[in-house]
Structures are given as structure tokens and as C-alpha cells.
């Protein structure tokens, strides 16, 4: 059985330094992604992020989400997408 993974969703915002470097890091690891500005997120998603203590950039993949430039998490995603 072949599993097709959806692209990673990267939520960013203007003025966020890590938000500028995150897409490059995903590309470097060969991880397909879509970048979306957080101003387009619905209120329920924003409330969930706040409850989890997340801040931009927020990476959503395979039902998981985390914030910041977590290189270990990126490396684990790279294994998933290899």
C-alpha cells in the first residue's frame, strides 16, 4: 500500500524572522509545503494554537503541529517525505 503525504502547511506572518527561514529549511530537506499567512486562519484554529502555546512559524503535518524552527522535528518530517 502506498501512502501519499499531503504537503506540509507552514503558517507565517510578516515581521517574523524564523518565518523567512522556515520555507528555505523545508525546501532544503525536500519537504513539499504550502505557506499561508496566519491572517487567513480561522478563529478556531487560532484559539487552538494559543491553547497549545504556539507562535509563528507554525508547521502542520500529519496531524501534528509545532512552532518555531525545531530542526529535530524538521528532520523527522524529512524522513516521512523521503
PDB file of N, CA, C and O in Angstrom:
ATOM      1  N   UNK A   1       0.847  -1.179   0.000  1.00  0.00           N
ATOM      2  CA  UNK A   1       0.000   0.000   0.000  1.00  0.00           C
ATOM      3  C   UNK A   1       0.889   1.237   0.000  1.00  0.00           C
ATOM      4  O   UNK A   1       1.819   1.329   0.801  1.00  0.00           O
ATOM      5  N   UNK A   2       0.618   2.178  -0.878  1.00  0.00           N
ATOM      6  CA  UNK A   2       1.371   3.419  -0.958  1.00  0.00           C
ATOM      7  C   UNK A   2       0.595   4.530  -0.282  1.00  0.00           C
ATOM      8  O   UNK A   2      -0.602   4.697  -0.518  1.00  0.00           O
ATOM      9  N   UNK A   3       1.269   5.278   0.547  1.00  0.00           N
ATOM     10  CA  UNK A   3       0.650   6.406   1.226  1.00  0.00           C
ATOM     11  C   UNK A   3       1.175   7.685   0.598  1.00  0.00           C
ATOM     12  O   UNK A   3       2.385   7.869   0.468  1.00  0.00           O
ATOM     13  N   UNK A   4       0.265   8.568   0.209  1.00  0.00           N
ATOM     14  CA  UNK A   4       0.660   9.856  -0.327  1.00  0.00           C
ATOM     15  C   UNK A   4       0.479  10.893   0.763  1.00  0.00           C
ATOM     16  O   UNK A   4      -0.624  11.094   1.273  1.00  0.00           O
ATOM     17  N   UNK A   5       1.572  11.549   1.114  1.00  0.00           N
ATOM     18  CA  UNK A   5       1.519  12.561   2.150  1.00  0.00           C
ATOM     19  C   UNK A   5       1.137  13.904   1.547  1.00  0.00           C
ATOM     20  O   UNK A   5       1.611  14.272   0.472  1.00  0.00           O
ATOM     21  N   UNK A   6       0.286  14.623   2.241  1.00  0.00           N
ATOM     22  CA  UNK A   6      -0.076  15.967   1.818  1.00  0.00           C
ATOM     23  C   UNK A   6       1.082  16.914   2.103  1.00  0.00           C
ATOM     24  O   UNK A   6       1.903  16.645   2.981  1.00  0.00           O
ATOM     25  N   UNK A   7       1.153  18.013   1.372  1.00  0.00           N
ATOM     26  CA  UNK A   7       2.208  18.985   1.688  1.00  0.00           C
ATOM     27  C   UNK A   7       2.075  19.489   3.120  1.00  0.00           C
ATOM     28  O   UNK A   7       0.981  19.548   3.681  1.00  0.00           O
ATOM     29  N   UNK A   8       3.192  19.841   3.681  1.00  0.00           N
ATOM     30  CA  UNK A   8       3.228  20.469   4.996  1.00  0.00           C
ATOM     31  C   UNK A   8       2.621  21.862   4.853  1.00  0.00           C
ATOM     32  O   UNK A   8       2.845  22.540   3.851  1.00  0.00           O
ATOM     33  N   UNK A   9       1.857  22.286   5.852  1.00  0.00           N
ATOM     34  CA  UNK A   9       1.319  23.644   5.855  1.00  0.00           C
ATOM     35  C   UNK A   9       2.168  24.469   6.813  1.00  0.00           C
ATOM     36  O   UNK A   9       2.320  24.124   7.985  1.00  0.00           O
ATOM     37  N   UNK A  10       2.711  25.553   6.299  1.00  0.00           N
ATOM     38  CA  UNK A  10       3.557  26.450   7.073  1.00  0.00           C
ATOM     39  C   UNK A  10       2.821  27.770   7.224  1.00  0.00           C
ATOM     40  O   UNK A  10       2.603  28.490   6.249  1.00  0.00           O
ATOM     41  N   UNK A  11       2.437  28.079   8.467  1.00  0.00           N
ATOM     42  CA  UNK A  11       1.737  29.331   8.762  1.00  0.00           C
ATOM     43  C   UNK A  11       2.771  30.367   9.194  1.00  0.00           C
ATOM     44  O   UNK A  11       3.557  30.118  10.109  1.00  0.00           O
ATOM     45  N   UNK A  12       2.772  31.524   8.541  1.00  0.00           N
ATOM     46  CA  UNK A  12       3.759  32.560   8.811  1.00  0.00           C
ATOM     47  C   UNK A  12       3.078  33.917   8.965  1.00  0.00           C
ATOM     48  O   UNK A  12       1.869  34.052   8.779  1.00  0.00           O
ATOM     49  N   UNK A  13       3.887  34.917   9.310  1.00  0.00           N
ATOM     50  CA  UNK A  13       3.388  36.296   9.352  1.00  0.00           C
ATOM     51  C   UNK A  13       4.535  37.250   9.043  1.00  0.00           C
ATOM     52  O   UNK A  13       5.709  36.917   9.210  1.00  0.00           O
ATOM     53  N   UNK A  14       4.167  38.443   8.590  1.00  0.00           N
ATOM     54  CA  UNK A  14       5.169  39.463   8.287  1.00  0.00           C
ATOM     55  C   UNK A  14       5.903  39.860   9.558  1.00  0.00           C
ATOM     56  O   UNK A  14       5.325  39.867  10.645  1.00  0.00           O
ATOM     57  N   UNK A  15       7.180  40.190   9.413  1.00  0.00           N
ATOM     58  CA  UNK A  15       7.970  40.645  10.550  1.00  0.00           C
ATOM     59  C   UNK A  15       8.502  39.531  11.434  1.00  0.00           C
ATOM     60  O   UNK A  15       9.034  39.797  12.512  1.00  0.00           O
ATOM     61  N   UNK A  16       8.367  38.304  11.000  1.00  0.00           N
ATOM     62  CA  UNK A  16       8.799  37.139  11.777  1.00  0.00           C
ATOM     63  C   UNK A  16      10.046  36.566  11.114  1.00  0.00           C
ATOM     64  O   UNK A  16       9.960  35.986  10.032  1.00  0.00           O
ATOM     65  N   UNK A  17      11.195  36.721  11.746  1.00  0.00           N
ATOM     66  CA  UNK A  17      12.452  36.230  11.188  1.00  0.00           C
ATOM     67  C   UNK A  17      12.444  34.745  10.877  1.00  0.00           C
ATOM     68  O   UNK A  17      12.794  34.355   9.762  1.00  0.00           O
ATOM     69  N   UNK A  18      12.051  33.892  11.841  1.00  0.00           N
ATOM     70  CA  UNK A  18      12.004  32.461  11.555  1.00  0.00           C
ATOM     71  C   UNK A  18      11.028  32.109  10.430  1.00  0.00           C
ATOM     72  O   UNK A  18      11.194  31.092   9.758  1.00  0.00           O
ATOM     73  N   UNK A  19      10.008  32.953  10.225  1.00  0.00           N
ATOM     74  CA  UNK A  19       9.045  32.708   9.145  1.00  0.00           C
ATOM     75  C   UNK A  19       9.700  32.855   7.775  1.00  0.00           C
ATOM     76  O   UNK A  19       9.228  32.290   6.788  1.00  0.00           O
ATOM     77  N   UNK A  20      10.781  33.610   7.725  1.00  0.00           N
ATOM     78  CA  UNK A  20      11.513  33.786   6.474  1.00  0.00           C
ATOM     79  C   UNK A  20      12.424  32.586   6.218  1.00  0.00           C
ATOM     80  O   UNK A  20      12.586  32.164   5.073  1.00  0.00           O
ATOM     81  N   UNK A  21      13.015  32.038   7.274  1.00  0.00           N
ATOM     82  CA  UNK A  21      13.954  30.924   7.104  1.00  0.00           C
ATOM     83  C   UNK A  21      13.264  29.560   7.025  1.00  0.00           C
ATOM     84  O   UNK A  21      13.829  28.620   6.467  1.00  0.00           O
ATOM     85  N   UNK A  22      12.072  29.439   7.567  1.00  0.00           N
ATOM     86  CA  UNK A  22      11.384  28.143   7.595  1.00  0.00           C
ATOM     87  C   UNK A  22      11.137  27.553   6.204  1.00  0.00           C
ATOM     88  O   UNK A  22      11.415  26.371   6.000  1.00  0.00           O
ATOM     89  N   UNK A  23      10.625  28.328   5.236  1.00  0.00           N
ATOM     90  CA  UNK A  23      10.402  27.730   3.913  1.00  0.00           C
ATOM     91  C   UNK A  23      11.695  27.218   3.281  1.00  0.00           C
ATOM     92  O   UNK A  23      11.694  26.175   2.626  1.00  0.00           O
ATOM     93  N   UNK A  24      12.790  27.939   3.471  1.00  0.00           N
ATOM     94  CA  UNK A  24      14.074  27.500   2.927  1.00  0.00           C
ATOM     95  C   UNK A  24      14.522  26.190   3.574  1.00  0.00           C
ATOM     96  O   UNK A  24      15.061  25.313   2.899  1.00  0.00           O
ATOM     97  N   UNK A  25      14.298  26.060   4.872  1.00  0.00           N
ATOM     98  CA  UNK A  25      14.681  24.831   5.573  1.00  0.00           C
ATOM     99  C   UNK A  25      13.850  23.649   5.073  1.00  0.00           C
ATOM    100  O   UNK A  25      14.383  22.558   4.874  1.00  0.00           O
ATOM    101  N   UNK A  26      12.556  23.859   4.871  1.00  0.00           N
ATOM    102  CA  UNK A  26      11.705  22.787   4.353  1.00  0.00           C
ATOM    103  C   UNK A  26      12.156  22.390   2.946  1.00  0.00           C
ATOM    104  O   UNK A  26      12.234  21.204   2.623  1.00  0.00           O
ATOM    105  N   UNK A  27      12.449  23.384   2.120  1.00  0.00           N
ATOM    106  CA  UNK A  27      12.907  23.103   0.760  1.00  0.00           C
ATOM    107  C   UNK A  27      14.229  22.329   0.768  1.00  0.00           C
ATOM    108  O   UNK A  27      14.409  21.376   0.010  1.00  0.00           O
ATOM    109  N   UNK A  28      15.145  22.755   1.636  1.00  0.00           N
ATOM    110  CA  UNK A  28      16.450  22.097   1.747  1.00  0.00           C
ATOM    111  C   UNK A  28      16.304  20.619   2.112  1.00  0.00           C
ATOM    112  O   UNK A  28      17.093  19.784   1.671  1.00  0.00           O
ATOM    113  N   UNK A  29      15.299  20.307   2.910  1.00  0.00           N
ATOM    114  CA  UNK A  29      15.049  18.917   3.315  1.00  0.00           C
ATOM    115  C   UNK A  29      14.170  18.175   2.305  1.00  0.00           C
ATOM    116  O   UNK A  29      13.863  16.999   2.499  1.00  0.00           O
ATOM    117  N   UNK A  30      13.762  18.856   1.227  1.00  0.00           N
ATOM    118  CA  UNK A  30      12.934  18.210   0.207  1.00  0.00           C
ATOM    119  C   UNK A  30      11.507  17.959   0.654  1.00  0.00           C
ATOM    120  O   UNK A  30      10.862  17.021   0.187  1.00  0.00           O
ATOM    121  N   UNK A  31      11.010  18.795   1.560  1.00  0.00           N
ATOM    122  CA  UNK A  31       9.667  18.623   2.104  1.00  0.00           C
ATOM    123  C   UNK A  31       8.700  19.544   1.359  1.00  0.00           C
ATOM    124  O   UNK A  31       8.839  20.765   1.427  1.00  0.00           O
ATOM    125  N   UNK A  32       7.719  18.974   0.646  1.00  0.00           N
ATOM    126  CA  UNK A  32       6.750  19.816  -0.052  1.00  0.00           C
ATOM    127  C   UNK A  32       5.905  20.581   0.967  1.00  0.00           C
ATOM    128  O   UNK A  32       5.482  20.023   1.979  1.00  0.00           O
ATOM    129  N   UNK A  33       5.667  21.859   0.690  1.00  0.00           N
ATOM    130  CA  UNK A  33       4.920  22.668   1.651  1.00  0.00           C
ATOM    131  C   UNK A  33       4.140  23.771   0.959  1.00  0.00           C
ATOM    132  O   UNK A  33       4.404  24.142  -0.184  1.00  0.00           O
ATOM    133  N   UNK A  34       3.176  24.274   1.699  1.00  0.00           N
ATOM    134  CA  UNK A  34       2.371  25.412   1.296  1.00  0.00           C
ATOM    135  C   UNK A  34       2.520  26.441   2.403  1.00  0.00           C
ATOM    136  O   UNK A  34       2.380  26.112   3.580  1.00  0.00           O
ATOM    137  N   UNK A  35       2.804  27.687   2.034  1.00  0.00           N
ATOM    138  CA  UNK A  35       2.953  28.755   3.029  1.00  0.00           C
ATOM    139  C   UNK A  35       1.708  29.621   3.015  1.00  0.00           C
ATOM    140  O   UNK A  35       1.267  30.077   1.961  1.00  0.00           O
ATOM    141  N   UNK A  36       1.140  29.844   4.205  1.00  0.00           N
ATOM    142  CA  UNK A  36      -0.077  30.645   4.347  1.00  0.00           C
ATOM    143  C   UNK A  36       0.137  31.666   5.466  1.00  0.00           C
ATOM    144  O   UNK A  36       0.684  31.336   6.518  1.00  0.00           O
ATOM    145  N   UNK A  37      -0.290  32.889   5.237  1.00  0.00           N
ATOM    146  CA  UNK A  37      -0.214  33.932   6.258  1.00  0.00           C
ATOM    147  C   UNK A  37      -1.269  33.653   7.332  1.00  0.00           C
ATOM    148  O   UNK A  37      -2.407  33.311   7.010  1.00  0.00           O
ATOM    149  N   UNK A  38      -0.896  33.796   8.604  1.00  0.00           N
ATOM    150  CA  UNK A  38      -1.826  33.498   9.701  1.00  0.00           C
ATOM    151  C   UNK A  38      -3.071  34.374   9.676  1.00  0.00           C
ATOM    152  O   UNK A  38      -4.082  34.022  10.285  1.00  0.00           O
ATOM    153  N   UNK A  39      -3.017  35.503   8.987  1.00  0.00           N
ATOM    154  CA  UNK A  39      -4.212  36.352   8.929  1.00  0.00           C
ATOM    155  C   UNK A  39      -5.356  35.652   8.201  1.00  0.00           C
ATOM    156  O   UNK A  39      -6.499  36.101   8.275  1.00  0.00           O
ATOM    157  N   UNK A  40      -5.061  34.552   7.495  1.00  0.00           N
ATOM    158  CA  UNK A  40      -6.088  33.780   6.797  1.00  0.00           C
ATOM    159  C   UNK A  40      -6.585  32.587   7.611  1.00  0.00           C
ATOM    160  O   UNK A  40      -7.408  31.811   7.126  1.00  0.00           O
ATOM    161  N   UNK A  41      -6.101  32.433   8.831  1.00  0.00           N
ATOM    162  CA  UNK A  41      -6.530  31.313   9.686  1.00  0.00           C
ATOM    163  C   UNK A  41      -7.872  31.630  10.331  1.00  0.00           C
ATOM    164  O   UNK A  41      -8.161  32.781  10.660  1.00  0.00           O
ATOM    165  N   UNK A  42      -8.684  30.601  10.507  1.00  0.00           N
ATOM    166  CA  UNK A  42      -9.979  30.806  11.162  1.00  0.00           C
ATOM    167  C   UNK A  42      -9.789  30.919  12.675  1.00  0.00           C
ATOM    168  O   UNK A  42      -8.758  30.514  13.212  1.00  0.00           O
ATOM    169  N   UNK A  43     -10.776  31.464  13.340  1.00  0.00           N
ATOM    170  CA  UNK A  43     -10.662  31.745  14.777  1.00  0.00           C
ATOM    171  C   UNK A  43     -10.487  30.478  15.617  1.00  0.00           C
ATOM    172  O   UNK A  43      -9.789  30.507  16.631  1.00  0.00           O
ATOM    173  N   UNK A  44     -11.105  29.373  15.213  1.00  0.00           N
ATOM    174  CA  UNK A  44     -10.955  28.123  15.971  1.00  0.00           C
ATOM    175  C   UNK A  44      -9.511  27.633  15.908  1.00  0.00           C
ATOM    176  O   UNK A  44      -8.965  27.172  16.911  1.00  0.00           O
ATOM    177  N   UNK A  45      -8.896  27.730  14.740  1.00  0.00           N
ATOM    178  CA  UNK A  45      -7.505  27.301  14.586  1.00  0.00           C
ATOM    179  C   UNK A  45      -6.595  28.190  15.432  1.00  0.00           C
ATOM    180  O   UNK A  45      -5.690  27.694  16.103  1.00  0.00           O
ATOM    181  N   UNK A  46      -6.829  29.487  15.401  1.00  0.00           N
ATOM    182  CA  UNK A  46      -6.027  30.425  16.195  1.00  0.00           C
ATOM    183  C   UNK A  46      -6.178  30.128  17.684  1.00  0.00           C
ATOM    184  O   UNK A  46      -5.191  30.127  18.420  1.00  0.00           O
ATOM    185  N   UNK A  47      -7.407  29.875  18.129  1.00  0.00           N
ATOM    186  CA  UNK A  47      -7.643  29.548  19.541  1.00  0.00           C
ATOM    187  C   UNK A  47      -6.896  28.272  19.927  1.00  0.00           C
ATOM    188  O   UNK A  47      -6.328  28.197  21.016  1.00  0.00           O
ATOM    189  N   UNK A  48      -6.889  27.273  19.054  1.00  0.00           N
ATOM    190  CA  UNK A  48      -6.177  26.026  19.326  1.00  0.00           C
ATOM    191  C   UNK A  48      -4.679  26.270  19.417  1.00  0.00           C
ATOM    192  O   UNK A  48      -4.021  25.724  20.303  1.00  0.00           O
ATOM    193  N   UNK A  49      -4.131  27.073  18.525  1.00  0.00           N
ATOM    194  CA  UNK A  49      -2.703  27.394  18.581  1.00  0.00           C
ATOM    195  C   UNK A  49      -2.356  28.076  19.898  1.00  0.00           C
ATOM    196  O   UNK A  49      -1.351  27.750  20.531  1.00  0.00           O
ATOM    197  N   UNK A  50      -3.194  29.024  20.304  1.00  0.00           N
ATOM    198  CA  UNK A  50      -2.930  29.737  21.563  1.00  0.00           C
ATOM    199  C   UNK A  50      -2.978  28.784  22.749  1.00  0.00           C
ATOM    200  O   UNK A  50      -2.161  28.866  23.666  1.00  0.00           O
ATOM    201  N   UNK A  51      -3.954  27.876  22.713  1.00  0.00           N
ATOM    202  CA  UNK A  51      -4.083  26.893  23.802  1.00  0.00           C
ATOM    203  C   UNK A  51      -2.827  26.026  23.890  1.00  0.00           C
ATOM    204  O   UNK A  51      -2.411  25.643  24.983  1.00  0.00           O
ATOM    205  N   UNK A  52      -2.223  25.715  22.739  1.00  0.00           N
ATOM    206  CA  UNK A  52      -1.009  24.908  22.708  1.00  0.00           C
ATOM    207  C   UNK A  52       0.254  25.733  22.961  1.00  0.00           C
ATOM    208  O   UNK A  52       1.342  25.177  23.107  1.00  0.00           O
ATOM    209  N   UNK A  53       0.107  27.055  23.013  1.00  0.00           N
ATOM    210  CA  UNK A  53       1.262  27.919  23.233  1.00  0.00           C
ATOM    211  C   UNK A  53       2.125  28.088  21.997  1.00  0.00           C
ATOM    212  O   UNK A  53       3.317  28.374  22.109  1.00  0.00           O
ATOM    213  N   UNK A  54       1.534  27.912  20.807  1.00  0.00           N
ATOM    214  CA  UNK A  54       2.295  28.007  19.570  1.00  0.00           C
ATOM    215  C   UNK A  54       2.405  29.452  19.085  1.00  0.00           C
ATOM    216  O   UNK A  54       1.523  30.276  19.329  1.00  0.00           O
ATOM    217  N   UNK A  55       3.493  29.732  18.404  1.00  0.00           N
ATOM    218  CA  UNK A  55       3.689  31.031  17.764  1.00  0.00           C
ATOM    219  C   UNK A  55       4.332  30.794  16.401  1.00  0.00           C
ATOM    220  O   UNK A  55       4.856  29.712  16.140  1.00  0.00           O
ATOM    221  N   UNK A  56       4.294  31.788  15.546  1.00  0.00           N
ATOM    222  CA  UNK A  56       4.804  31.611  14.183  1.00  0.00           C
ATOM    223  C   UNK A  56       6.310  31.480  14.150  1.00  0.00           C
ATOM    224  O   UNK A  56       7.017  32.058  14.975  1.00  0.00           O
ATOM    225  N   UNK A  57       6.798  30.707  13.179  1.00  0.00           N
ATOM    226  CA  UNK A  57       6.044  29.929  12.203  1.00  0.00           C
ATOM    227  C   UNK A  57       5.439  28.686  12.848  1.00  0.00           C
ATOM    228  O   UNK A  57       5.999  28.113  13.783  1.00  0.00           O
ATOM    229  N   UNK A  58       4.294  28.288  12.329  1.00  0.00           N
ATOM    230  CA  UNK A  58       3.630  27.078  12.805  1.00  0.00           C
ATOM    231  C   UNK A  58       3.641  26.070  11.665  1.00  0.00           C
ATOM    232  O   UNK A  58       3.212  26.376  10.553  1.00  0.00           O
ATOM    233  N   UNK A  59       4.127  24.885  11.942  1.00  0.00           N
ATOM    234  CA  UNK A  59       4.206  23.813  10.959  1.00  0.00           C
ATOM    235  C   UNK A  59       3.128  22.788  11.293  1.00  0.00           C
ATOM    236  O   UNK A  59       3.059  22.285  12.414  1.00  0.00           O
ATOM    237  N   UNK A  60       2.295  22.489  10.311  1.00  0.00           N
ATOM    238  CA  UNK A  60       1.275  21.450  10.475  1.00  0.00           C
ATOM    239  C   UNK A  60       1.563  20.333   9.480  1.00  0.00           C
ATOM    240  O   UNK A  60       1.663  20.570   8.276  1.00  0.00           O
ATOM    241  N   UNK A  61       1.695  19.123   9.992  1.00  0.00           N
ATOM    242  CA  UNK A  61       1.967  17.974   9.133  1.00  0.00           C
ATOM    243  C   UNK A  61       1.533  16.694   9.816  1.00  0.00           C
ATOM    244  O   UNK A  61       1.781  16.499  11.005  1.00  0.00           O
ATOM    245  N   UNK A  62       0.892  15.833   9.069  1.00  0.00           N
ATOM    246  CA  UNK A  62       0.500  14.503   9.568  1.00  0.00           C
ATOM    247  C   UNK A  62      -0.236  14.578  10.898  1.00  0.00           C
ATOM    248  O   UNK A  62       0.004  13.762  11.788  1.00  0.00           O
ATOM    249  N   UNK A  63      -1.133  15.556  11.039  1.00  0.00           N
ATOM    250  CA  UNK A  63      -1.918  15.681  12.258  1.00  0.00           C
ATOM    251  C   UNK A  63      -1.177  16.276  13.439  1.00  0.00           C
ATOM    252  O   UNK A  63      -1.730  16.364  14.536  1.00  0.00           O
ATOM    253  N   UNK A  64       0.070  16.687  13.232  1.00  0.00           N
ATOM    254  CA  UNK A  64       0.863  17.292  14.303  1.00  0.00           C
ATOM    255  C   UNK A  64       1.084  18.761  13.966  1.00  0.00           C
ATOM    256  O   UNK A  64       1.045  19.159  12.802  1.00  0.00           O
ATOM    257  N   UNK A  65       1.314  19.546  14.988  1.00  0.00           N
ATOM    258  CA  UNK A  65       1.698  20.934  14.758  1.00  0.00           C
ATOM    259  C   UNK A  65       2.704  21.345  15.815  1.00  0.00           C
ATOM    260  O   UNK A  65       2.634  20.921  16.969  1.00  0.00           O
ATOM    261  N   UNK A  66       3.643  22.184  15.393  1.00  0.00           N
ATOM    262  CA  UNK A  66       4.634  22.730  16.308  1.00  0.00           C
ATOM    263  C   UNK A  66       5.048  24.091  15.793  1.00  0.00           C
ATOM    264  O   UNK A  66       4.779  24.435  14.642  1.00  0.00           O
ATOM    265  N   UNK A  67       5.693  24.856  16.632  1.00  0.00           N
ATOM    266  CA  UNK A  67       6.093  26.197  16.225  1.00  0.00           C
ATOM    267  C   UNK A  67       7.594  26.366  16.325  1.00  0.00           C
ATOM    268  O   UNK A  67       8.294  25.620  17.008  1.00  0.00           O
ATOM    269  N   UNK A  68       8.054  27.377  15.615  1.00  0.00           N
ATOM    270  CA  UNK A  68       9.474  27.703  15.640  1.00  0.00           C
ATOM    271  C   UNK A  68      10.279  26.845  14.691  1.00  0.00           C
ATOM    272  O   UNK A  68       9.728  26.024  13.959  1.00  0.00           O
ATOM    273  N   UNK A  69      11.558  27.036  14.707  1.00  0.00           N
ATOM    274  CA  UNK A  69      12.470  26.296  13.839  1.00  0.00           C
ATOM    275  C   UNK A  69      13.026  25.103  14.609  1.00  0.00           C
ATOM    276  O   UNK A  69      14.189  25.104  15.010  1.00  0.00           O
ATOM    277  N   UNK A  70      12.211  24.111  14.807  1.00  0.00           N
ATOM    278  CA  UNK A  70      12.591  22.889  15.507  1.00  0.00           C
ATOM    279  C   UNK A  70      13.263  21.964  14.499  1.00  0.00           C
ATOM    280  O   UNK A  70      12.583  21.254  13.759  1.00  0.00           O
ATOM    281  N   UNK A  71      14.586  21.969  14.466  1.00  0.00           N
ATOM    282  CA  UNK A  71      15.330  21.207  13.468  1.00  0.00           C
ATOM    283  C   UNK A  71      15.131  19.692  13.630  1.00  0.00           C
ATOM    284  O   UNK A  71      15.156  18.966  12.636  1.00  0.00           O
ATOM    285  N   UNK A  72      14.937  19.211  14.847  1.00  0.00           N
ATOM    286  CA  UNK A  72      14.670  17.787  15.053  1.00  0.00           C
ATOM    287  C   UNK A  72      13.327  17.395  14.426  1.00  0.00           C
ATOM    288  O   UNK A  72      13.208  16.346  13.793  1.00  0.00           O
ATOM    289  N   UNK A  73      12.322  18.253  14.611  1.00  0.00           N
ATOM    290  CA  UNK A  73      11.013  17.975  14.018  1.00  0.00           C
ATOM    291  C   UNK A  73      11.096  18.025  12.494  1.00  0.00           C
ATOM    292  O   UNK A  73      10.475  17.208  11.815  1.00  0.00           O
ATOM    293  N   UNK A  74      11.855  18.975  11.950  1.00  0.00           N
ATOM    294  CA  UNK A  74      12.038  19.036  10.504  1.00  0.00           C
ATOM    295  C   UNK A  74      12.733  17.782   9.986  1.00  0.00           C
ATOM    296  O   UNK A  74      12.364  17.248   8.940  1.00  0.00           O
ATOM    297  N   UNK A  75      13.725  17.322  10.710  1.00  0.00           N
ATOM    298  CA  UNK A  75      14.447  16.114  10.301  1.00  0.00           C
ATOM    299  C   UNK A  75      13.507  14.910  10.294  1.00  0.00           C
ATOM    300  O   UNK A  75      13.597  14.060   9.409  1.00  0.00           O
ATOM    301  N   UNK A  76      12.606  14.831  11.274  1.00  0.00           N
ATOM    302  CA  UNK A  76      11.658  13.705  11.291  1.00  0.00           C
ATOM    303  C   UNK A  76      10.674  13.810  10.136  1.00  0.00           C
ATOM    304  O   UNK A  76      10.260  12.794   9.579  1.00  0.00           O
ATOM    305  N   UNK A  77      10.291  15.048   9.767  1.00  0.00           N
ATOM    306  CA  UNK A  77       9.425  15.220   8.605  1.00  0.00           C
ATOM    307  C   UNK A  77      10.145  14.791   7.336  1.00  0.00           C
ATOM    308  O   UNK A  77       9.550  14.182   6.447  1.00  0.00           O
ATOM    309  N   UNK A  78      11.443  15.119   7.259  1.00  0.00           N
ATOM    310  CA  UNK A  78      12.213  14.753   6.070  1.00  0.00           C
ATOM    311  C   UNK A  78      12.223  13.244   5.881  1.00  0.00           C
ATOM    312  O   UNK A  78      12.190  12.758   4.751  1.00  0.00           O
ATOM    313  N   UNK A  79      12.269  12.502   6.981  1.00  0.00           N
ATOM    314  CA  UNK A  79      12.220  11.033   6.897  1.00  0.00           C
ATOM    315  C   UNK A  79      10.866  10.592   6.340  1.00  0.00           C
ATOM    316  O   UNK A  79      10.797   9.682   5.514  1.00  0.00           O
ATOM    317  N   UNK A  80       9.793  11.238   6.794  1.00  0.00           N
ATOM    318  CA  UNK A  80       8.452  10.905   6.305  1.00  0.00           C
ATOM    319  C   UNK A  80       8.319  11.139   4.808  1.00  0.00           C
ATOM    320  O   UNK A  80       7.651  10.372   4.114  1.00  0.00           O
ATOM    321  N   UNK A  81       8.958  12.205   4.307  1.00  0.00           N
ATOM    322  CA  UNK A  81       8.804  12.602   2.912  1.00  0.00           C
ATOM    323  C   UNK A  81       9.897  12.057   2.004  1.00  0.00           C
ATOM    324  O   UNK A  81       9.895  12.330   0.804  1.00  0.00           O
ATOM    325  N   UNK A  82      10.826  11.294   2.558  1.00  0.00           N
ATOM    326  CA  UNK A  82      11.935  10.746   1.741  1.00  0.00           C
ATOM    327  C   UNK A  82      11.437   9.691   0.773  1.00  0.00           C
ATOM    328  O   UNK A  82      12.226   9.128   0.014  1.00  0.00           O
TER     329      UNK A  82
END
